[in-house]
Each structure stands twice: as C-alpha cells, then as structure tokens.
C-alpha cells in the first residue's frame, strides 16, 4: 500500500509503529482527536457538505474517549476491534 497513492502517515507510521506493536504511544490523545473530528464535522455541516461518514467517525471517537479518557488516539483500533 505504501508503494501507491494509498500511502499516508497512518500506513507509514501509526499502524506499523503503534497499532501492530500494540504500544499505542503516538503522543496524541483520543480526547483531542475527538475534539478535532467534531471541529471537522461542524465545518462540513456549516458548508452543507455530506456528513454521514463524519458522524460515524465522530461517534466512534467519542465512545473511545469515554471508554478510556486520555488514551492514545491509535487505541481506536483496539476499541473498534473489541480487544
């Protein structure tokens, strides 16, 4: 995937360094990520853009933050996976 247009910080760093190793230590909390996703969603809605995927993302981020307040945002993988 990293050899194509699918390359991103998530595929190059977050997933291999923090998710696959289960270290979940990227240095950014799930609470801050939930805030940022909410800000994004508000901006999309203000512009009348499509927000259905953003709402699902915001809901999962909020649930993750409530489940483990302050945990690293990469723990969303374990939260969604149920581990």
Jmol script that loads the backbone (N, CA, C; Angstrom):
load data "model"
ATOM      1  N   UNK A   1       0.815  -1.188   0.000  1.00  0.00           N
ATOM      2  CA  UNK A   1       0.000   0.000   0.000  1.00  0.00           C
ATOM      3  C   UNK A   1       0.861   1.256   0.000  1.00  0.00           C
ATOM      4  N   UNK A   2       1.979   1.212   0.699  1.00  0.00           N
ATOM      5  CA  UNK A   2       2.834   2.395   0.761  1.00  0.00           C
ATOM      6  C   UNK A   2       3.553   2.673  -0.557  1.00  0.00           C
ATOM      7  N   UNK A   3       3.508   1.751  -1.493  1.00  0.00           N
ATOM      8  CA  UNK A   3       4.105   1.962  -2.786  1.00  0.00           C
ATOM      9  C   UNK A   3       3.148   2.600  -3.777  1.00  0.00           C
ATOM     10  N   UNK A   4       1.990   3.004  -3.298  1.00  0.00           N
ATOM     11  CA  UNK A   4       0.989   3.587  -4.192  1.00  0.00           C
ATOM     12  C   UNK A   4       0.400   4.853  -3.575  1.00  0.00           C
ATOM     13  N   UNK A   5      -0.684   5.315  -4.159  1.00  0.00           N
ATOM     14  CA  UNK A   5      -1.323   6.545  -3.674  1.00  0.00           C
ATOM     15  C   UNK A   5      -2.014   6.359  -2.329  1.00  0.00           C
ATOM     16  N   UNK A   6      -2.061   5.137  -1.811  1.00  0.00           N
ATOM     17  CA  UNK A   6      -2.658   4.884  -0.505  1.00  0.00           C
ATOM     18  C   UNK A   6      -1.743   5.235   0.656  1.00  0.00           C
ATOM     19  N   UNK A   7      -0.512   5.629   0.361  1.00  0.00           N
ATOM     20  CA  UNK A   7       0.462   5.955   1.404  1.00  0.00           C
ATOM     21  C   UNK A   7       0.000   7.154   2.220  1.00  0.00           C
ATOM     22  N   UNK A   8       0.147   7.052   3.518  1.00  0.00           N
ATOM     23  CA  UNK A   8      -0.203   8.161   4.409  1.00  0.00           C
ATOM     24  C   UNK A   8       0.580   8.006   5.705  1.00  0.00           C
ATOM     25  N   UNK A   9       0.455   8.983   6.581  1.00  0.00           N
ATOM     26  CA  UNK A   9       1.103   8.885   7.897  1.00  0.00           C
ATOM     27  C   UNK A   9       0.566   7.684   8.665  1.00  0.00           C
ATOM     28  N   UNK A  10      -0.699   7.372   8.444  1.00  0.00           N
ATOM     29  CA  UNK A  10      -1.287   6.221   9.131  1.00  0.00           C
ATOM     30  C   UNK A  10      -0.645   4.914   8.671  1.00  0.00           C
ATOM     31  N   UNK A  11      -0.462   4.756   7.353  1.00  0.00           N
ATOM     32  CA  UNK A  11       0.094   3.497   6.853  1.00  0.00           C
ATOM     33  C   UNK A  11       1.601   3.400   7.037  1.00  0.00           C
ATOM     34  N   UNK A  12       2.279   4.538   7.068  1.00  0.00           N
ATOM     35  CA  UNK A  12       3.732   4.518   7.219  1.00  0.00           C
ATOM     36  C   UNK A  12       4.188   4.527   8.673  1.00  0.00           C
ATOM     37  N   UNK A  13       3.436   5.170   9.543  1.00  0.00           N
ATOM     38  CA  UNK A  13       3.877   5.332  10.926  1.00  0.00           C
ATOM     39  C   UNK A  13       2.894   4.765  11.937  1.00  0.00           C
ATOM     40  N   UNK A  14       1.705   5.300  11.975  1.00  0.00           N
ATOM     41  CA  UNK A  14       0.772   4.968  13.064  1.00  0.00           C
ATOM     42  C   UNK A  14       0.465   3.485  13.142  1.00  0.00           C
ATOM     43  N   UNK A  15       0.086   2.880  12.021  1.00  0.00           N
ATOM     44  CA  UNK A  15      -0.290   1.474  12.074  1.00  0.00           C
ATOM     45  C   UNK A  15       0.897   0.563  12.379  1.00  0.00           C
ATOM     46  N   UNK A  16       2.002   0.654  11.635  1.00  0.00           N
ATOM     47  CA  UNK A  16       3.112  -0.266  11.937  1.00  0.00           C
ATOM     48  C   UNK A  16       3.811   0.010  13.267  1.00  0.00           C
ATOM     49  N   UNK A  17       3.928   1.271  13.662  1.00  0.00           N
ATOM     50  CA  UNK A  17       4.685   1.604  14.870  1.00  0.00           C
ATOM     51  C   UNK A  17       3.859   1.563  16.159  1.00  0.00           C
ATOM     52  N   UNK A  18       2.565   1.813  16.062  1.00  0.00           N
ATOM     53  CA  UNK A  18       1.765   1.958  17.285  1.00  0.00           C
ATOM     54  C   UNK A  18       0.625   0.955  17.404  1.00  0.00           C
ATOM     55  N   UNK A  19       0.040   0.559  16.283  1.00  0.00           N
ATOM     56  CA  UNK A  19      -1.075  -0.390  16.339  1.00  0.00           C
ATOM     57  C   UNK A  19      -0.569  -1.826  16.307  1.00  0.00           C
ATOM     58  N   UNK A  20       0.224  -2.166  15.301  1.00  0.00           N
ATOM     59  CA  UNK A  20       0.698  -3.553  15.195  1.00  0.00           C
ATOM     60  C   UNK A  20       1.555  -3.966  16.389  1.00  0.00           C
ATOM     61  N   UNK A  21       2.296  -3.023  16.951  1.00  0.00           N
ATOM     62  CA  UNK A  21       3.124  -3.333  18.125  1.00  0.00           C
ATOM     63  C   UNK A  21       2.322  -3.274  19.422  1.00  0.00           C
ATOM     64  N   UNK A  22       1.086  -2.766  19.318  1.00  0.00           N
ATOM     65  CA  UNK A  22       0.201  -2.557  20.472  1.00  0.00           C
ATOM     66  C   UNK A  22       0.810  -1.624  21.510  1.00  0.00           C
ATOM     67  N   UNK A  23       1.718  -0.740  21.078  1.00  0.00           N
ATOM     68  CA  UNK A  23       2.285   0.237  22.004  1.00  0.00           C
ATOM     69  C   UNK A  23       1.352   1.424  22.196  1.00  0.00           C
ATOM     70  N   UNK A  24       0.583   1.758  21.167  1.00  0.00           N
ATOM     71  CA  UNK A  24      -0.402   2.844  21.230  1.00  0.00           C
ATOM     72  C   UNK A  24       0.182   4.078  21.920  1.00  0.00           C
ATOM     73  N   UNK A  25       1.289   4.548  21.378  1.00  0.00           N
ATOM     74  CA  UNK A  25       2.002   5.662  22.017  1.00  0.00           C
ATOM     75  C   UNK A  25       2.432   6.719  21.009  1.00  0.00           C
ATOM     76  N   UNK A  26       1.507   7.174  20.180  1.00  0.00           N
ATOM     77  CA  UNK A  26       1.863   8.170  19.167  1.00  0.00           C
ATOM     78  C   UNK A  26       1.977   9.576  19.743  1.00  0.00           C
ATOM     79  N   UNK A  27       1.429   9.773  20.938  1.00  0.00           N
ATOM     80  CA  UNK A  27       1.559  11.067  21.597  1.00  0.00           C
ATOM     81  C   UNK A  27       0.387  12.017  21.411  1.00  0.00           C
ATOM     82  N   UNK A  28      -0.761  11.494  20.979  1.00  0.00           N
ATOM     83  CA  UNK A  28      -1.940  12.344  20.777  1.00  0.00           C
ATOM     84  C   UNK A  28      -3.137  11.621  21.375  1.00  0.00           C
ATOM     85  N   UNK A  29      -3.849  12.272  22.264  1.00  0.00           N
ATOM     86  CA  UNK A  29      -4.917  11.586  23.000  1.00  0.00           C
ATOM     87  C   UNK A  29      -6.198  11.435  22.186  1.00  0.00           C
ATOM     88  N   UNK A  30      -6.979  10.442  22.568  1.00  0.00           N
ATOM     89  CA  UNK A  30      -8.264  10.213  21.909  1.00  0.00           C
ATOM     90  C   UNK A  30      -9.243  11.361  22.174  1.00  0.00           C
ATOM     91  N   UNK A  31      -9.106  12.017  23.301  1.00  0.00           N
ATOM     92  CA  UNK A  31      -9.976  13.151  23.620  1.00  0.00           C
ATOM     93  C   UNK A  31      -9.697  14.312  22.659  1.00  0.00           C
ATOM     94  N   UNK A  32      -8.414  14.579  22.397  1.00  0.00           N
ATOM     95  CA  UNK A  32      -8.063  15.636  21.442  1.00  0.00           C
ATOM     96  C   UNK A  32      -8.488  15.265  20.022  1.00  0.00           C
ATOM     97  N   UNK A  33      -8.344  14.004  19.655  1.00  0.00           N
ATOM     98  CA  UNK A  33      -8.766  13.579  18.325  1.00  0.00           C
ATOM     99  C   UNK A  33     -10.281  13.722  18.183  1.00  0.00           C
ATOM    100  N   UNK A  34     -11.025  13.363  19.214  1.00  0.00           N
ATOM    101  CA  UNK A  34     -12.487  13.515  19.165  1.00  0.00           C
ATOM    102  C   UNK A  34     -12.857  14.983  18.976  1.00  0.00           C
ATOM    103  N   UNK A  35     -12.151  15.878  19.665  1.00  0.00           N
ATOM    104  CA  UNK A  35     -12.398  17.315  19.511  1.00  0.00           C
ATOM    105  C   UNK A  35     -12.123  17.747  18.073  1.00  0.00           C
ATOM    106  N   UNK A  36     -11.020  17.293  17.506  1.00  0.00           N
ATOM    107  CA  UNK A  36     -10.674  17.660  16.140  1.00  0.00           C
ATOM    108  C   UNK A  36     -11.681  17.113  15.129  1.00  0.00           C
ATOM    109  N   UNK A  37     -12.132  15.890  15.336  1.00  0.00           N
ATOM    110  CA  UNK A  37     -13.134  15.316  14.434  1.00  0.00           C
ATOM    111  C   UNK A  37     -14.441  16.104  14.539  1.00  0.00           C
ATOM    112  N   UNK A  38     -14.803  16.492  15.752  1.00  0.00           N
ATOM    113  CA  UNK A  38     -16.014  17.310  15.927  1.00  0.00           C
ATOM    114  C   UNK A  38     -15.889  18.652  15.216  1.00  0.00           C
ATOM    115  N   UNK A  39     -14.710  19.275  15.289  1.00  0.00           N
ATOM    116  CA  UNK A  39     -14.495  20.543  14.582  1.00  0.00           C
ATOM    117  C   UNK A  39     -14.611  20.351  13.070  1.00  0.00           C
ATOM    118  N   UNK A  40     -14.043  19.280  12.566  1.00  0.00           N
ATOM    119  CA  UNK A  40     -14.157  18.963  11.145  1.00  0.00           C
ATOM    120  C   UNK A  40     -15.621  18.777  10.760  1.00  0.00           C
ATOM    121  N   UNK A  41     -16.335  17.985  11.545  1.00  0.00           N
ATOM    122  CA  UNK A  41     -17.734  17.703  11.248  1.00  0.00           C
ATOM    123  C   UNK A  41     -18.562  18.990  11.248  1.00  0.00           C
ATOM    124  N   UNK A  42     -18.298  19.865  12.185  1.00  0.00           N
ATOM    125  CA  UNK A  42     -19.018  21.140  12.236  1.00  0.00           C
ATOM    126  C   UNK A  42     -18.740  21.968  10.985  1.00  0.00           C
ATOM    127  N   UNK A  43     -17.492  21.985  10.546  1.00  0.00           N
ATOM    128  CA  UNK A  43     -17.136  22.734   9.335  1.00  0.00           C
ATOM    129  C   UNK A  43     -17.836  22.156   8.102  1.00  0.00           C
ATOM    130  N   UNK A  44     -17.897  20.841   7.995  1.00  0.00           N
ATOM    131  CA  UNK A  44     -18.582  20.200   6.876  1.00  0.00           C
ATOM    132  C   UNK A  44     -20.059  20.554   6.896  1.00  0.00           C
ATOM    133  N   UNK A  45     -20.667  20.452   8.063  1.00  0.00           N
ATOM    134  CA  UNK A  45     -22.091  20.756   8.172  1.00  0.00           C
ATOM    135  C   UNK A  45     -22.368  22.227   7.902  1.00  0.00           C
ATOM    136  N   UNK A  46     -21.479  23.119   8.336  1.00  0.00           N
ATOM    137  CA  UNK A  46     -21.643  24.554   8.074  1.00  0.00           C
ATOM    138  C   UNK A  46     -21.643  24.842   6.575  1.00  0.00           C
ATOM    139  N   UNK A  47     -20.882  24.065   5.821  1.00  0.00           N
ATOM    140  CA  UNK A  47     -20.787  24.258   4.377  1.00  0.00           C
ATOM    141  C   UNK A  47     -21.825  23.442   3.610  1.00  0.00           C
ATOM    142  N   UNK A  48     -22.630  22.667   4.330  1.00  0.00           N
ATOM    143  CA  UNK A  48     -23.650  21.858   3.672  1.00  0.00           C
ATOM    144  C   UNK A  48     -23.105  20.632   2.977  1.00  0.00           C
ATOM    145  N   UNK A  49     -21.932  20.192   3.409  1.00  0.00           N
ATOM    146  CA  UNK A  49     -21.320  19.014   2.799  1.00  0.00           C
ATOM    147  C   UNK A  49     -21.886  17.723   3.357  1.00  0.00           C
ATOM    148  N   UNK A  50     -21.550  16.614   2.719  1.00  0.00           N
ATOM    149  CA  UNK A  50     -22.010  15.313   3.209  1.00  0.00           C
ATOM    150  C   UNK A  50     -21.314  14.969   4.525  1.00  0.00           C
ATOM    151  N   UNK A  51     -22.086  14.568   5.503  1.00  0.00           N
ATOM    152  CA  UNK A  51     -21.524  14.363   6.838  1.00  0.00           C
ATOM    153  C   UNK A  51     -21.768  12.974   7.411  1.00  0.00           C
ATOM    154  N   UNK A  52     -22.338  12.053   6.647  1.00  0.00           N
ATOM    155  CA  UNK A  52     -22.707  10.759   7.219  1.00  0.00           C
ATOM    156  C   UNK A  52     -21.499   9.984   7.740  1.00  0.00           C
ATOM    157  N   UNK A  53     -20.419   9.924   6.974  1.00  0.00           N
ATOM    158  CA  UNK A  53     -19.228   9.199   7.443  1.00  0.00           C
ATOM    159  C   UNK A  53     -18.592   9.944   8.612  1.00  0.00           C
ATOM    160  N   UNK A  54     -18.596  11.266   8.544  1.00  0.00           N
ATOM    161  CA  UNK A  54     -18.060  12.070   9.643  1.00  0.00           C
ATOM    162  C   UNK A  54     -18.805  11.842  10.942  1.00  0.00           C
ATOM    163  N   UNK A  55     -20.120  11.683  10.872  1.00  0.00           N
ATOM    164  CA  UNK A  55     -20.910  11.431  12.087  1.00  0.00           C
ATOM    165  C   UNK A  55     -20.553  10.082  12.701  1.00  0.00           C
ATOM    166  N   UNK A  56     -20.378   9.075  11.865  1.00  0.00           N
ATOM    167  CA  UNK A  56     -19.984   7.747  12.370  1.00  0.00           C
ATOM    168  C   UNK A  56     -18.610   7.833  13.018  1.00  0.00           C
ATOM    169  N   UNK A  57     -17.676   8.496  12.354  1.00  0.00           N
ATOM    170  CA  UNK A  57     -16.328   8.667  12.884  1.00  0.00           C
ATOM    171  C   UNK A  57     -16.357   9.418  14.208  1.00  0.00           C
ATOM    172  N   UNK A  58     -17.113  10.501  14.267  1.00  0.00           N
ATOM    173  CA  UNK A  58     -17.221  11.292  15.497  1.00  0.00           C
ATOM    174  C   UNK A  58     -17.804  10.459  16.632  1.00  0.00           C
ATOM    175  N   UNK A  59     -18.807   9.667  16.326  1.00  0.00           N
ATOM    176  CA  UNK A  59     -19.428   8.822  17.348  1.00  0.00           C
ATOM    177  C   UNK A  59     -18.442   7.795  17.897  1.00  0.00           C
ATOM    178  N   UNK A  60     -17.688   7.140  17.010  1.00  0.00           N
ATOM    179  CA  UNK A  60     -16.702   6.161  17.469  1.00  0.00           C
ATOM    180  C   UNK A  60     -15.596   6.822  18.280  1.00  0.00           C
ATOM    181  N   UNK A  61     -15.156   7.992  17.844  1.00  0.00           N
ATOM    182  CA  UNK A  61     -14.120   8.719  18.585  1.00  0.00           C
ATOM    183  C   UNK A  61     -14.627   9.124  19.959  1.00  0.00           C
ATOM    184  N   UNK A  62     -15.854   9.577  20.040  1.00  0.00           N
ATOM    185  CA  UNK A  62     -16.429   9.971  21.334  1.00  0.00           C
ATOM    186  C   UNK A  62     -16.553   8.759  22.257  1.00  0.00           C
ATOM    187  N   UNK A  63     -17.049   7.654  21.731  1.00  0.00           N
ATOM    188  CA  UNK A  63     -17.185   6.437  22.538  1.00  0.00           C
ATOM    189  C   UNK A  63     -15.829   5.953  23.038  1.00  0.00           C
ATOM    190  N   UNK A  64     -14.835   5.988  22.172  1.00  0.00           N
ATOM    191  CA  UNK A  64     -13.487   5.570  22.556  1.00  0.00           C
ATOM    192  C   UNK A  64     -12.943   6.466  23.670  1.00  0.00           C
ATOM    193  N   UNK A  65     -13.152   7.774  23.528  1.00  0.00           N
ATOM    194  CA  UNK A  65     -12.688   8.723  24.541  1.00  0.00           C
ATOM    195  C   UNK A  65     -13.377   8.527  25.879  1.00  0.00           C
ATOM    196  N   UNK A  66     -14.653   8.169  25.836  1.00  0.00           N
ATOM    197  CA  UNK A  66     -15.383   7.917  27.081  1.00  0.00           C
ATOM    198  C   UNK A  66     -14.951   6.601  27.712  1.00  0.00           C
ATOM    199  N   UNK A  67     -14.608   5.632  26.888  1.00  0.00           N
ATOM    200  CA  UNK A  67     -14.187   4.321  27.373  1.00  0.00           C
ATOM    201  C   UNK A  67     -12.826   4.378  28.060  1.00  0.00           C
ATOM    202  N   UNK A  68     -11.899   5.125  27.469  1.00  0.00           N
ATOM    203  CA  UNK A  68     -10.542   5.256  28.000  1.00  0.00           C
ATOM    204  C   UNK A  68     -10.086   6.701  27.865  1.00  0.00           C
ATOM    205  N   UNK A  69     -10.616   7.596  28.689  1.00  0.00           N
ATOM    206  CA  UNK A  69     -10.259   9.013  28.553  1.00  0.00           C
ATOM    207  C   UNK A  69      -8.747   9.231  28.611  1.00  0.00           C
ATOM    208  N   UNK A  70      -8.239   9.957  27.614  1.00  0.00           N
ATOM    209  CA  UNK A  70      -6.819  10.290  27.598  1.00  0.00           C
ATOM    210  C   UNK A  70      -5.918   9.250  26.972  1.00  0.00           C
ATOM    211  N   UNK A  71      -6.475   8.103  26.567  1.00  0.00           N
ATOM    212  CA  UNK A  71      -5.650   7.077  25.916  1.00  0.00           C
ATOM    213  C   UNK A  71      -5.177   7.603  24.567  1.00  0.00           C
ATOM    214  N   UNK A  72      -4.121   7.023  24.053  1.00  0.00           N
ATOM    215  CA  UNK A  72      -3.605   7.424  22.758  1.00  0.00           C
ATOM    216  C   UNK A  72      -4.668   7.203  21.685  1.00  0.00           C
ATOM    217  N   UNK A  73      -4.729   8.119  20.720  1.00  0.00           N
ATOM    218  CA  UNK A  73      -5.772   8.029  19.698  1.00  0.00           C
ATOM    219  C   UNK A  73      -5.648   6.780  18.832  1.00  0.00           C
ATOM    220  N   UNK A  74      -4.474   6.163  18.768  1.00  0.00           N
ATOM    221  CA  UNK A  74      -4.315   4.952  17.968  1.00  0.00           C
ATOM    222  C   UNK A  74      -5.020   3.751  18.602  1.00  0.00           C
ATOM    223  N   UNK A  75      -5.420   3.879  19.857  1.00  0.00           N
ATOM    224  CA  UNK A  75      -6.175   2.785  20.504  1.00  0.00           C
ATOM    225  C   UNK A  75      -7.576   2.628  19.923  1.00  0.00           C
ATOM    226  N   UNK A  76      -7.964   3.522  19.026  1.00  0.00           N
ATOM    227  CA  UNK A  76      -9.249   3.371  18.350  1.00  0.00           C
ATOM    228  C   UNK A  76      -9.307   2.002  17.678  1.00  0.00           C
ATOM    229  N   UNK A  77      -8.173   1.520  17.201  1.00  0.00           N
ATOM    230  CA  UNK A  77      -8.143   0.208  16.558  1.00  0.00           C
ATOM    231  C   UNK A  77      -8.585  -0.875  17.550  1.00  0.00           C
ATOM    232  N   UNK A  78      -8.013  -0.886  18.731  1.00  0.00           N
ATOM    233  CA  UNK A  78      -8.374  -1.882  19.737  1.00  0.00           C
ATOM    234  C   UNK A  78      -9.825  -1.701  20.180  1.00  0.00           C
ATOM    235  N   UNK A  79     -10.280  -0.461  20.269  1.00  0.00           N
ATOM    236  CA  UNK A  79     -11.660  -0.180  20.663  1.00  0.00           C
ATOM    237  C   UNK A  79     -12.631  -0.756  19.626  1.00  0.00           C
ATOM    238  N   UNK A  80     -12.394  -0.478  18.367  1.00  0.00           N
ATOM    239  CA  UNK A  80     -13.279  -0.970  17.304  1.00  0.00           C
ATOM    240  C   UNK A  80     -13.173  -2.480  17.168  1.00  0.00           C
ATOM    241  N   UNK A  81     -11.958  -2.992  17.334  1.00  0.00           N
ATOM    242  CA  UNK A  81     -11.715  -4.436  17.224  1.00  0.00           C
ATOM    243  C   UNK A  81     -12.306  -5.195  18.412  1.00  0.00           C
ATOM    244  N   UNK A  82     -12.529  -4.503  19.523  1.00  0.00           N
ATOM    245  CA  UNK A  82     -13.082  -5.144  20.707  1.00  0.00           C
ATOM    246  C   UNK A  82     -12.038  -5.808  21.587  1.00  0.00           C
ATOM    247  N   UNK A  83     -10.761  -5.478  21.348  1.00  0.00           N
ATOM    248  CA  UNK A  83      -9.701  -6.106  22.165  1.00  0.00           C
ATOM    249  C   UNK A  83      -9.221  -5.195  23.266  1.00  0.00           C
TER     250      UNK A  83
END
end "model"
wireframe off; spacefill off
backbone 0.3
color backbone group
